[in-house]
Amino acid sequence: MKLLLVEDEESLRRPVKYFLERNNFTVDEAGDGQEALDMVDTNEYDCILLDLNLPEVDGIEVAKKIREGKNLVPIIMVTARSQVYDKLKGFTQGADDYVTKPFDLKELVARINAVIKRSSTNKEENLTFGDNTVFPERNLVIDNKKGKEISLSNKEMGVLQYLLRSKGEIISSEVLLEHVWDREIDMFSETVKTHIKTLRKKVDPTKKYIKTVRGKGYCINC
């Protein structure tokens, strides 16, 4: 899943980015509100972590402009202030959740997963397909029938998790690139095809679950 982390203080932004990446998120960074708006215009995100106090354009205005553009991406407001007024103002401009600095990073991950789940087609608490249960935080798939643990790479898990959260939908290679890889990826590369191949080899060698829809993309249970 791909996040946009909007925080003007690099000393705070970098450790949060590092922790989120260790928890299998792809993270883009923005240091001010205008940069954030520019990035939202050109990229797709599964969640935005938006600091309230930003140079150029403040967090409340950023959230307002995102919602005015009919973009429903989940937004978690992050601020050092804890007044009820600030929280209410953030929610009225489209924030989905709110955390106050200093925050626990594990709690932040839990909140991110919660808002992503609420906005996904598949709202199941546990991600499953067939006899398999998926544990994204551990890069692990457990084949319950065989009692077998299967380890995945970060990107393999990213692809599988996105397909499962969009269960029943056909997801194009371009969308997978947008949501699993960072913005430096070559959009014309064979990266998605390669990762689908290695993912199938590990968890779906008979191609029973991960389907290729010719000319359109990939899906699970479509």
Summary of the structure (lengths in Angstrom):
residues: 222
radius of gyration: 18.0
end to end distance: 20.8
largest distance: 55.5
contacts: 685
relative contact order: 0.12
helix: 42%
strand: 22%
